[in-house]
Amino acid sequence: MPENRKPSVMLVDDEAMILTTIRTLLTVEADYEICTFTDPLAAVKHLDGNAVDIVVSDYMMPGLTGIEFLAESKRLQPEATRVLLTGHADKGSAIKAINEVGLFQYLEKPWDNDQLLLVIQQGLERSQLLRELRERISELDVAHSTLKSSQARLLKAFL
Amino acid sequence: MNDEMTDADGLELQRQAAIGRLLAGVVHEISAPLAAVVSNRDIESRLLEKIEQAANAAATGKVTDLVAACREMAAVDRVACERISHLVRSMKTAARAADPVPQRVQINQIVDGALELAKTEFRARIAVETDFGELPEVECLPHLMSQAILNLVTNAGQAIVGTGKITAGTRLEGDRAHIWIADTGPGIRPEDQTKVLKQSFTTKPLGSGTGLGLPIVNRIVTERHGGTVDFETAAGYGTTFHIRIPLQYKSAPDAESVSPELNEREGVEPIA
């Protein structure tokens, strides 16, 4: 993420009260850009065009399940870290789905605020590293193609 | 052969299965408001600590912001607690249950309680509407009527594929109370219509239905309350079940006088 931009956190839960409490926690304890959605489909629209560094999603939601939503977010913004925050009683099926969406963390409701803060902070560091890695790779690509064209020019000059 | 034992055992089994299913829904339903309150309590103490620090540093603007955040948390806590209390009240109505003597009750409250419990199972995909009429107190066995209505609502919810709507209503019809539960499911197939109220008939996949739901409704209403159960169904439009019971409880027939062929009798003819 660019140095001048605040880390961006997306919260998705069909329960507005959950969004309010987490938003307040993050406002009090950290300095992030926060966007919240009760409708996962609206959140998908937002992801298509707005950079987000971490997505924290509920599991049981009307429209899309948390897993379906996180799969969409992976497709649209692969470098954003994905976290599932669930009150779903069926832990097994949620855990099984972790591999499908490359989940960073799985948290249960009610959660511990310190743990949530830590997970979000680590998730943001992870996505920042991934973005930096991508930038370095594209810099390497540029250097590589510059090198290739210089090489081609050299060959032309000597042949 | 002891018909009474069989009947009681069947009802008990059905009750336990329904309770287990509901419990999973209740756990999910409580988790969000509870999680909010648990988190907010922690945030509030963090805020108070910061308010104290800010007040000590005499930074008035900051104090105002922090107090506003505290107020917002308190508002969420209030809504969350109301939700938990409401759910607990519904559970109490269902649990008051066990008393096997006829009581004068508000049928609308019983229907509402059943809807509230069933909502925890179908919340995300099914909308619930009510159309309650004015009813006097009805003398009945509340735990059995709760179960009958809950069975119909649960059945309606399971009948709906994907999203849909359940409408529950009540009316006074002379000396009877009329309760109906309508769903927007696929309707009951003509070949199944004579069988749905009979024992152990189910079209649900193995493991998702006992086939006991509707026969139990039928027995509770007809045998225990001297009422009637019938339904209207239209392919593609849904099904409406109607329960009609007398306002005054008539003592249940003895187990011996319940005709054995009652188990075998055909379901009532569909109205439409």
Chai-1 contact restraints between the chains, C-beta under 6 A:
chainA,res_idxA,chainB,res_idxB,connection_type,confidence,min_distance_angstrom,max_distance_angstrom,comment,restraint_id
A,E15,B,A32,contact,1.0,0.0,6.0,A-B,restraint_1
A,M17,B,A36,contact,1.0,0.0,6.0,A-B,restraint_2
A,M17,B,V76,contact,1.0,0.0,6.0,A-B,restraint_3
A,M17,B,A80,contact,1.0,0.0,6.0,A-B,restraint_4
A,I18,B,A32,contact,1.0,0.0,6.0,A-B,restraint_5
A,I18,B,A36,contact,1.0,0.0,6.0,A-B,restraint_6
A,T20,B,V76,contact,1.0,0.0,6.0,A-B,restraint_7
A,T21,B,A36,contact,1.0,0.0,6.0,A-B,restraint_8
A,T21,B,S39,contact,1.0,0.0,6.0,A-B,restraint_9
A,T21,B,N40,contact,1.0,0.0,6.0,A-B,restraint_10
A,T24,B,I43,contact,1.0,0.0,6.0,A-B,restraint_11
A,T24,B,A69,contact,1.0,0.0,6.0,A-B,restraint_12
A,L25,B,I43,contact,1.0,0.0,6.0,A-B,restraint_13
A,V28,B,R46,contact,1.0,0.0,6.0,A-B,restraint_14
A,P62,B,A124,contact,1.0,0.0,6.0,A-B,restraint_15
A,G87,B,H28,contact,1.0,0.0,6.0,A-B,restraint_16
A,G87,B,S31,contact,1.0,0.0,6.0,A-B,restraint_17
A,G87,B,A32,contact,1.0,0.0,6.0,A-B,restraint_18
A,A89,B,A24,contact,1.0,0.0,6.0,A-B,restraint_19
A,A89,B,V27,contact,1.0,0.0,6.0,A-B,restraint_20
A,A89,B,H28,contact,1.0,0.0,6.0,A-B,restraint_21
A,K109,B,S31,contact,1.0,0.0,6.0,A-B,restraint_22
A,K109,B,A35,contact,1.0,0.0,6.0,A-B,restraint_23
A,P110,B,L34,contact,1.0,0.0,6.0,A-B,restraint_24
A,P110,B,A35,contact,1.0,0.0,6.0,A-B,restraint_25
A,P110,B,V38,contact,1.0,0.0,6.0,A-B,restraint_26
A,N113,B,S39,contact,1.0,0.0,6.0,A-B,restraint_27
A,N113,B,D42,contact,1.0,0.0,6.0,A-B,restraint_28
